[in-house]
Amino acid sequence: MGDMTNSDFYAKNQRNEGNHAAGFGCSLMELRSLMELRGSEAVVKLQEDYGGVEGLCKRLKTSPTEGLAGAQPDLDKRKELYGRNLIPPKKPKTFLQLVWEALQDVTLIILEIAALISLGLSFYHPPGQASGESCGTAAGGVEDEGEADAGWIEGAAILLSVVCVVLVTAFNDWSKEKQFRGLQSRIEQEQKFQVVRGSQVIQLPVSDILVGDIAQIKYGDLLPADGVLIQGNDLKIDESSLTGESDHVKKSADKDPMLLSGTHVMEGSGRMVVTAVGVNSQTGIIFTLLGAGVEEEEKKEKKGKMQDGNMESNQIKVKKQDGAAAMEMQPLKSAEGGEADDKERKKVSVSKKEKSVLQGKLTKLAVQIGKAGLLMSAITVIILVLYFAIDNFVMQKRPWMPECTPIYIQYFVKFFIIGVTVLVVAVPEGLPLAVTISLAYSVKKMMKDNNLVRHLDACETMGNATAICSDKTGTLTTNRMTAVQCYVGDVHYKEIPDPGALPPKSLELLVNAISINSAYTTKILPPDKEGGLPKQVGNKTECGLLGLVLDLKRDYQPIRNQIPEEKLYKVYTFNSVRKSMSTVIKLPDGSFRMYSKGASEIVLKKCNHILSEVGEPRVFRPRDKDEMVKKVIEPMACDGLRTICVAYRDFPSDPEPNWDDENNILNDLVAICVVGIEDPVRPEVPDAIQKCQRAGITVRMVTGDNINTARAIAIKCGIIHPGEDFLCIDGKEFNRRIRNEKGEVEQERIDKVWPKLRVLARSSPTDKHTLVKGIIDSTMADQRQVVAVTGDGTNDGPALKKADVGFAMGIAGTDVAKEASDIILTDDNFSSIVKAVMWGRNVYDSISKFLQFQLTVNVVAVIVAFTGACITQDSPLKAVQMLWVNLIMDTFASLALATEPPTESLLKRKPYGRNKPLISSTMTKNILGHGVYQLVIIFTLLFAGEKIFDIDSGRNAPLHSPPSEHYTIIFNTFVMMQLFNEINARKIHGERNVFDGIFRNPIFCSIVFGTFAVQIVIVQFGGKPFSCQPLDLEKWMWCVFLGLGELVWGQVIATIPNSRLRFLRRAGQLTQKDELPEEDVNEENEEIDHAERELRRGQILWFRGLNRIQTQIEVVNTFKSGTSFQGAGALRRQSSTTSQTQDVTNVSSPSHVSLSNLCSSSSSGNV
């Protein structure tokens, strides 16, 4: 085995070879080698070495029917010998590693170098005193010894502020990773699996499953461990995550009994004995191999080569990599880096989801701002250098003297530092931070609102949602099925009849048909608390039918005990094509009887007899069927009931029928009865739907139910109102309308259907996927649609993946659905979706608030630094001051503005949609308005401040001169204006009252007061490092007064109508064209990828979630040194994870299942 390179494993395995002594009949290695066999080989090996599955169970000391006894010593022994069902996750990055990564940022490096040069030069004294004069103005001020000695302070201060920025960035990354691991482990704890212990079926956390356990597997499960099938019904497994083969593999105890961890059950049910868990399961072995081969791989990775030999394991790595598998296969989750992801993805290119809406807009904006900043800083440096050179060497005709070189260089370094400072302020590196904080905060709070967010950007996309396609059962309804009407022996009973009223033969057949022909895992248990409703376990429709048996004063358990699951001759499990389930049993006389149940109109079509009022079969003609539909099924459906038909058929023992010829078997049935099952609407749903409609979101119901049932429920929910113009159609009609003669789906045909469509009944998973895709791709409306979809079944996977946001049901949902989803509703309740919309809109607004504030600061600071530098050869705001401003503007402001709690008023406006610009005209008006106010004040202070306050002018100060009061006032006023403007930024829709609800956000208040306190300390005691001169109270009052002016000015701006400001529309708009050329963006990013691969390994977990938003803000793509402090550390690193950027993007249509499983898994991660 490859993992023998891991010495500790080797030691363990050696030790385990002695297992026979420990009392079990097979060692760990024997079981591992057994699980590597497939198909008939495995069957032969089992027979020869173990005496079949029963023999294997004996050796593992477990019973195929009763499971492990569950005694603690036995369980501990198994844990010790065979291991636990966990793959130890990779160690998270240490704080120091994160610090090192934050230091990799280009702008920080430039500043560090500049500061070091400045430091070095300040200690260099040119020889000879005379040189001072001969170097002319350049040496002005150097004469003062004390000042020359203080020259080192600026360099040191810049280094210190770089340290601050790095620590803040590293701390943010560290806390993000911690939060994400917390989320991960919460998801893990929720993952449970059905296991038989001590003949009781219990739900066990996946990590507690042990070798020898008997696990019950059913449709939709993701297998948590390796095992051998004991008994299976119609079992089909999707093994593409391990083999890459998309065809579903049929499993049966006599042909291919090997079941592997990480594979999906696509159909059927069964029981297996667990033979390998954790690192010894097939998936675990691959992980260990990867763990061992990581270092060699990294060396090769640098060259960007692909190891073909590792292809298969790479696919698995890709598979596991994503949070999905990490999430679903809980124990087998590992934080391995996914080297192969990007290459895999290039190989398998699947149609991609577009970038999340906000992200696309932010990317554009960041690139625009970055370019502008780079340009400004370059111009600033060039102007300063030219001005200095022309002034000294041309105007005053001085020669360049060698001994003056260090002094000149010191000037050039100073100019360079000013240029970098302009750049630092220009690049909004707080943006990714604001997005991160806002999303992380929302995700934490959404947890309380029953939304478990798996991909972070889903919560922001949800705020833009314009359409929700919801399932009916369980989401809009309570998913507590009760049989309320039935039709037996030619009588339609409006309530469940007394058993004496029914023909005894019919009653007998009915009770048997329901008890035997349902999953044996479905049960009705006594209520948890006195007086409560009985607990329904398993398939809810079957629970409704079992409830009918109990209402008829009979019990289903004795019948099941008499015919245990092993004795069932053949089972046709329910799937979305059959829409029915049938079970064959062998009768004592050797003949066969098949019981069948399913959607009434489908099963009745296959019936040609029906039980009469005395319980004898009589002919059931087509016209009887039509009458039955009109008189029984439609009235039931119009009451909102789901109708199920129960039937049976007898077969002779000789010749035995060909059970694989389904069409003939599932025909010529005898109908026993039709049952109307009620699934009441959840009480809070109508209100939630009304809120959605008020918020401009269209709710559509997509269900597998009968059209009349669906329409009745839709009216109860308020999805449709009588008298409105809407469409309720079923899957057949839908397909007829959207397909052309050749049977191909045409977008323009879909465009005729979807705007009015409100209910789609009897829909197949493909219909659901087609509808979602059609709405998303539609370009007919001026606003592109953003679609959310809810789903619980395995067949909902493709639609969940295609949707902009996929909601899976936490309780009723299958593992496959959860894996394809972005958000899991832990209470399966539609009203939680409304909360998600509210949080999503809040995220969007928080980011807009931050942008409005940030851009005002950027515009003002850049213009001040630029013009100040050009006119007075020195920036009025020094490098260190700029770094402080940058820190409050970016880090603190993003914290303050991104944590505003949402309010109900968010649901009163229409969704923004895809094409609305990020910066609305109101915001542009605010940014420009406040910018003008701040610039007027600062330039007045700069050029006339010395006269107003009667102090010395700070302009044209020589190198190393002491800080002036003049420039301190400018700096202080600037910060005060930002502080008060931060309060203005809390409202972005032009509201008057900016203080509304301010005390509901303690973080905001504490940050504003904290910043104010630190500012006092900096000004009064900052001295030389901050270039500050202490100010007296009067000057302080003036600074605060000018700051307060911001609030007054904000009211003035609010009165200007937007209609006057037509020219403000464009910034940050995402046009249709921009959304298409995704590929090239990704290609560019991929290049950065290889070089920075190592940087990303530990953070993979967290990045999974955030990278998409942050990566793109990676201004580095556009200009190599363009990013800046703070976020930039994050930014550079994120670039490394670009390969995951496309994570959520892999969409699989049913025809692409194989691809989707290779890559789709990646969808899971993006948080």
Salt bridges, closest charged atoms under 4 A:
ASP3 OD2 - ARG32 NH2 3.48
GLU30 OE2 - HIS20 NE2 3.20
ASP49 OD2 - LYS45 NZ 2.96
ASP74 OD2 - ARG78 NE 3.10
GLU101 OE2 - LYS93 NZ 2.18
GLU101 OE1 - ARG1133 NE 3.09
GLU147 OE1 - LYS1024 NZ 3.99
ASP173 OD1 - LYS176 NZ 2.98
ASP173 OD2 - ARG1133 NH2 2.11
GLU177 OE2 - ARG181 NE 3.79
GLU188 OE2 - LYS333 NZ 3.60
GLU190 OE2 - ARG186 NH2 3.28
ASP213 OD2 - ARG197 NH2 2.72
ASP221 OD1 - LYS218 NZ 3.51
ASP234 OD2 - ARG578 NH1 3.03
GLU239 OE2 - LYS251 NZ 2.84
ASP256 OD2 - LYS251 NZ 3.16
GLU267 OE1 - LYS236 NZ 3.75
GLU297 OE1 - LYS317 NZ 3.84
GLU298 OE2 - ARG1097 NE 3.36
GLU301 OE1 - LYS343 NZ 2.93
GLU301 OE1 - ARG1093 NH1 2.76
GLU336 OE1 - ARG1097 NH2 3.39
GLU339 OE1 - LYS317 NZ 2.98
GLU339 OE2 - ARG1097 NH1 2.07
ASP341 OD2 - ARG1104 NH2 3.80
ASP342 OD2 - ARG1093 NH2 3.66
GLU354 OE1 - ARG784 NH2 3.53
GLU354 OE1 - ARG914 NH1 3.45
ASP457 OD2 - ARG1108 NH1 2.43
ASP471 OD1 - LYS768 NZ 2.77
ASP490 OD1 - ARG618 NH2 2.69
GLU508 OE1 - ARG554 NH2 2.92
ASP528 OD1 - LYS535 NZ 3.52
GLU542 OE2 - LYS597 NZ 3.12
GLU566 OE2 - ARG271 NH1 3.10
GLU601 OE1 - ARG762 NH2 2.98
GLU616 OE2 - LYS505 NZ 2.11
ASP624 OD1 - ARG621 NH2 3.96
GLU627 OE2 - LYS631 NZ 3.41
ASP650 OD1 - ARG593 NE 2.70
GLU662 OE1 - ARG578 NE 2.90
GLU684 OE2 - ARG682 NH1 4.00
ASP705 OD2 - LYS472 NZ 2.94
ASP705 OD1 - ARG642 NE 3.05
ASP725 OD2 - LYS756 NZ 2.70
GLU733 OE2 - ARG736 NH2 2.84
GLU733 OE2 - ARG737 NE 2.77
GLU741 OE2 - ARG749 NH2 3.57
GLU746 OE1 - ARG749 NE 3.15
ASP777 OD2 - LYS773 NZ 3.05
ASP796 OD1 - LYS768 NZ 3.30
ASP804 OD1 - ARG914 NH2 2.79
GLU819 OE1 - HIS264 NE2 3.49
GLU819 OE2 - LYS319 NZ 2.87
ASP822 OD1 - HIS455 ND1 2.60
ASP845 OD1 - ARG909 NH2 3.55
ASP845 OD2 - HIS989 NE2 3.55
ASP874 OD2 - LYS878 NZ 3.36
GLU900 OE1 - LYS849 NZ 3.79
GLU900 OE2 - ARG986 NE 2.97
GLU904 OE2 - LYS691 NZ 3.91
GLU946 OE2 - ARG955 NH2 2.95
GLU946 OE1 - HIS966 NE2 3.94
GLU965 OE2 - LYS1035 NZ 3.22
ASP1032 OD2 - LYS1035 NZ 3.34
GLU1046 OE1 - HIS930 ND1 2.56
ASP1074 OD2 - LYS364 NZ 2.96
GLU1075 OE2 - ARG784 NH1 3.40
GLU1078 OE2 - LYS355 NZ 3.99
GLU1079 OE2 - LYS352 NZ 3.50
GLU1086 OE1 - LYS346 NZ 3.75
ASP1089 OD2 - ARG1093 NH2 3.22
ASP1089 OD2 - ARG1096 NH1 3.43
GLU1092 OE2 - ARG1132 NH2 3.25
GLU1094 OE1 - LYS302 NZ 3.92
ASP1143 OD1 - ARG345 NH2 3.37
ASP1143 OD2 - ARG1104 NE 3.20
